[in-house]
Every structure is written in C-alpha cells, then in structure tokens.
Amino acid sequence: VKRLRTLYEEALNEPTVCGISIATRPDCIGDDVCTLLAELKGKYPDKFIWVELGLQTIHEHTARFIRRGYELPCFEDAFKRLNAINIPVIVHVILGLPGENNQAIYETIQYLNSLKPFGIKLQLLHILKDTDLAALFNEQHFHVYSLEDYLDVLTGCIARLSPEIVIHRVTGDGPKDLLIAPRWSLNKRLVLNSLHQKMKLENIYQG
C-alpha cells in the first residue's frame, strides 16, 4: 500500500491528470487497499478513480482452464468492497474462450446486468506466440472467431447489456509480431466500421 500511495498520489497531484484507472485482480482488493482508495477519493474529489477487474467469464470450468486463479465469490467480494466506498468498477470479459458458446457468454452478460458495474470491456480472445494457448491451438486447432462470428456474438452481447453500463471497449489489439490468430483483428478500423454497419442494418441497440 505504501508503494501504491506513492504512485497514485504522484499521478493525482499532476494538474493535467483527470484521474486514474487501476487495472488489477479481485484477489488484490483487501481492506488495506480499500482504505487507501477511500482516502484518495476524499482527498481528490475533482478527479476520477476507477478500478478495472478481470472477470473474463462467470463459468468456473473455463476459469480453471485459463488459470484465472480465483473463483467467482472472490470477484463478488471485491466488487462489493469497491461499491461500498463508491469506487466505479469496470469489468473485463473475454469473448471466444475455448469451450464457451454464445449462450455461455450471454450468461456472463446477464450476470453483469444483475451487478450493474459502471463499465465493461469486451475483449476478443487473442492467441499469442510462445503461450500455452498457442501450443494448444497448434495441437487441437480449436475454433477461433471469424470477423462475422465475432460481430454476431458482440452484437448479441450489446443487445443484452443494460444501457446503464458504459461500454469501454468492443475489441482489442494484439501485438502484430506476436499475434497468431485471429489476424483480422489487426484491422481495428474494419472491425469498428463493420460493427457500426451491422448494428445500423439490423437495428441493434444496447439493451
């Protein structure tokens, strides 16, 4: 906490900084961290302090497969702790994890609707070189989304997501020299333009 205080105050004391968004794990949100965040929120009332938590999925079998390292109650406890001190939470969700179909993903979305976090980041699964996932992909050749597949599940998520939850991300960037699949994700402009077009043509709105 001493180290965190130094880092956060250095940023928040800078006049040109509007706030900080802290990406962390639910199992790092202890009483000492919450005390610090509550103190900073009171000390810097004109600046935002957000916390981003990596949920990825609500399904325990998938969580164990990707070695997330904590079970769902741990996430729920961290979420409640942050809510109690009025710290907005942004939740990361990965779309396309091996073994999850669209229905499983929509169940994660419905779960988040019940929690009502401040925001969500919807992240496409990337397979990167020199990872266990890459080795598995090369061995089993499990299904990876095409652009059309991704747009279908992404718009399905958006249509089901409460309009009270702010969408902070709808795709992601994998390093070009490390990305094995899906390579189409490197063209972010194409992804975003295709998403806008599909939503317009099919009259899809958040919620």
MOWO-V659171 format. One record per residue. N is the residue number from 1. RES is the residue in three letters. PSI is psi as a letter, one per 30 degrees, with the letter a starting at -180 (* if undefined). OMEGA is omega in whole degrees, -180 to 180 (none if undefined). Layout:
BEGIN
n:N res:RES psi:PSI omega:OMEGA
n:N res:RES psi:PSI omega:OMEGA
END
This chain:
BEGIN
n:1 res:VAL psi:e omega:178
n:2 res:LYS psi:e omega:179
n:3 res:ARG psi:e omega:179
n:4 res:LEU psi:e omega:179
n:5 res:ARG psi:e omega:180
n:6 res:THR psi:e omega:-179
n:7 res:LEU psi:e omega:-175
n:8 res:TYR psi:e omega:-179
n:9 res:GLU psi:e omega:177
n:10 res:GLU psi:e omega:179
n:11 res:ALA psi:e omega:-175
n:12 res:LEU psi:f omega:177
n:13 res:ASN psi:f omega:-180
n:14 res:GLU psi:k omega:-175
n:15 res:PRO psi:e omega:-177
n:16 res:THR psi:f omega:178
n:17 res:VAL psi:k omega:-179
n:18 res:CYS psi:f omega:-179
n:19 res:GLY psi:a omega:-180
n:20 res:ILE psi:k omega:174
n:21 res:SER psi:j omega:-171
n:22 res:ILE psi:j omega:177
n:23 res:ALA psi:k omega:-175
n:24 res:THR psi:a omega:178
n:25 res:ARG psi:k omega:178
n:26 res:PRO psi:e omega:-178
n:27 res:ASP psi:g omega:174
n:28 res:CYS psi:f omega:-177
n:29 res:ILE psi:i omega:177
n:30 res:GLY psi:l omega:-180
n:31 res:ASP psi:e omega:-178
n:32 res:ASP psi:e omega:178
n:33 res:VAL psi:e omega:179
n:34 res:CYS psi:e omega:177
n:35 res:THR psi:e omega:179
n:36 res:LEU psi:e omega:-178
n:37 res:LEU psi:e omega:178
n:38 res:ALA psi:e omega:179
n:39 res:GLU psi:e omega:-180
n:40 res:LEU psi:e omega:179
n:41 res:LYS psi:e omega:178
n:42 res:GLY psi:e omega:-177
n:43 res:LYS psi:f omega:-177
n:44 res:TYR psi:i omega:-174
n:45 res:PRO psi:f omega:-177
n:46 res:ASP psi:g omega:-179
n:47 res:LYS psi:k omega:-179
n:48 res:PHE psi:k omega:172
n:49 res:ILE psi:j omega:179
n:50 res:TRP psi:l omega:173
n:51 res:VAL psi:k omega:178
n:52 res:GLU psi:k omega:-179
n:53 res:LEU psi:k omega:179
n:54 res:GLY psi:j omega:175
n:55 res:LEU psi:e omega:179
n:56 res:GLN psi:e omega:-180
n:57 res:THR psi:l omega:175
n:58 res:ILE psi:f omega:-172
n:59 res:HIS psi:j omega:-172
n:60 res:GLU psi:e omega:-180
n:61 res:HIS psi:e omega:177
n:62 res:THR psi:e omega:-180
n:63 res:ALA psi:e omega:177
n:64 res:ARG psi:e omega:-179
n:65 res:PHE psi:e omega:-179
n:66 res:ILE psi:g omega:179
n:67 res:ARG psi:h omega:179
n:68 res:ARG psi:e omega:172
n:69 res:GLY psi:g omega:176
n:70 res:TYR psi:l omega:179
n:71 res:GLU psi:l omega:-174
n:72 res:LEU psi:e omega:178
n:73 res:PRO psi:f omega:177
n:74 res:CYS psi:e omega:176
n:75 res:PHE psi:e omega:-178
n:76 res:GLU psi:e omega:179
n:77 res:ASP psi:e omega:179
n:78 res:ALA psi:e omega:179
n:79 res:PHE psi:e omega:180
n:80 res:LYS psi:e omega:179
n:81 res:ARG psi:e omega:-179
n:82 res:LEU psi:e omega:176
n:83 res:ASN psi:e omega:-177
n:84 res:ALA psi:f omega:179
n:85 res:ILE psi:g omega:175
n:86 res:ASN psi:h omega:174
n:87 res:ILE psi:j omega:179
n:88 res:PRO psi:k omega:-178
n:89 res:VAL psi:k omega:174
n:90 res:ILE psi:k omega:-174
n:91 res:VAL psi:k omega:176
n:92 res:HIS psi:k omega:176
n:93 res:VAL psi:k omega:178
n:94 res:ILE psi:k omega:178
n:95 res:LEU psi:k omega:177
n:96 res:GLY psi:g omega:177
n:97 res:LEU psi:k omega:-179
n:98 res:PRO psi:k omega:178
n:99 res:GLY psi:f omega:179
n:100 res:GLU psi:k omega:174
n:101 res:ASN psi:a omega:-177
n:102 res:ASN psi:e omega:-179
n:103 res:GLN psi:e omega:179
n:104 res:ALA psi:e omega:179
n:105 res:ILE psi:e omega:-180
n:106 res:TYR psi:f omega:176
n:107 res:GLU psi:e omega:175
n:108 res:THR psi:e omega:179
n:109 res:ILE psi:e omega:180
n:110 res:GLN psi:e omega:176
n:111 res:TYR psi:e omega:-180
n:112 res:LEU psi:e omega:175
n:113 res:ASN psi:e omega:-179
n:114 res:SER psi:e omega:179
n:115 res:LEU psi:e omega:-179
n:116 res:LYS psi:h omega:173
n:117 res:PRO psi:l omega:177
n:118 res:PHE psi:e omega:-175
n:119 res:GLY psi:l omega:179
n:120 res:ILE psi:k omega:171
n:121 res:LYS psi:j omega:179
n:122 res:LEU psi:j omega:-171
n:123 res:GLN psi:k omega:174
n:124 res:LEU psi:k omega:176
n:125 res:LEU psi:k omega:175
n:126 res:HIS psi:k omega:174
n:127 res:ILE psi:j omega:-175
n:128 res:LEU psi:k omega:180
n:129 res:LYS psi:l omega:174
n:130 res:ASP psi:h omega:175
n:131 res:THR psi:l omega:176
n:132 res:ASP psi:e omega:179
n:133 res:LEU psi:e omega:178
n:134 res:ALA psi:e omega:179
n:135 res:ALA psi:e omega:179
n:136 res:LEU psi:e omega:-180
n:137 res:PHE psi:e omega:179
n:138 res:ASN psi:f omega:-179
n:139 res:GLU psi:e omega:-172
n:140 res:GLN psi:f omega:-178
n:141 res:HIS psi:h omega:179
n:142 res:PHE psi:l omega:-174
n:143 res:HIS psi:k omega:173
n:144 res:VAL psi:k omega:-177
n:145 res:TYR psi:k omega:160
n:146 res:SER psi:l omega:177
n:147 res:LEU psi:e omega:-179
n:148 res:GLU psi:e omega:177
n:149 res:ASP psi:e omega:-176
n:150 res:TYR psi:e omega:180
n:151 res:LEU psi:e omega:179
n:152 res:ASP psi:e omega:-177
n:153 res:VAL psi:e omega:180
n:154 res:LEU psi:e omega:179
n:155 res:THR psi:e omega:174
n:156 res:GLY psi:e omega:177
n:157 res:CYS psi:e omega:-178
n:158 res:ILE psi:e omega:-179
n:159 res:ALA psi:e omega:-179
n:160 res:ARG psi:f omega:-174
n:161 res:LEU psi:k omega:178
n:162 res:SER psi:k omega:179
n:163 res:PRO psi:f omega:177
n:164 res:GLU psi:f omega:-179
n:165 res:ILE psi:k omega:-178
n:166 res:VAL psi:k omega:177
n:167 res:ILE psi:j omega:-178
n:168 res:HIS psi:f omega:-178
n:169 res:ARG psi:k omega:177
n:170 res:VAL psi:f omega:176
n:171 res:THR psi:a omega:-179
n:172 res:GLY psi:l omega:-180
n:173 res:ASP psi:k omega:171
n:174 res:GLY psi:k omega:179
n:175 res:PRO psi:k omega:-174
n:176 res:LYS psi:e omega:-176
n:177 res:ASP psi:f omega:-180
n:178 res:LEU psi:f omega:-172
n:179 res:LEU psi:k omega:174
n:180 res:ILE psi:e omega:-179
n:181 res:ALA psi:l omega:-8
n:182 res:PRO psi:k omega:-175
n:183 res:ARG psi:f omega:180
n:184 res:TRP psi:f omega:-178
n:185 res:SER psi:f omega:179
n:186 res:LEU psi:f omega:-180
n:187 res:ASN psi:i omega:-175
n:188 res:LYS psi:e omega:179
n:189 res:ARG psi:e omega:178
n:190 res:LEU psi:e omega:-179
n:191 res:VAL psi:e omega:-177
n:192 res:LEU psi:e omega:179
n:193 res:ASN psi:e omega:179
n:194 res:SER psi:e omega:177
n:195 res:LEU psi:e omega:180
n:196 res:HIS psi:e omega:-179
n:197 res:GLN psi:e omega:-179
n:198 res:LYS psi:e omega:-180
n:199 res:MET psi:e omega:-179
n:200 res:LYS psi:e omega:-177
n:201 res:LEU psi:e omega:-176
n:202 res:GLU psi:g omega:175
n:203 res:ASN psi:h omega:-179
n:204 res:ILE psi:k omega:178
n:205 res:TYR psi:l omega:176
n:206 res:GLN psi:k omega:179
n:207 res:GLY psi:* omega:none
END
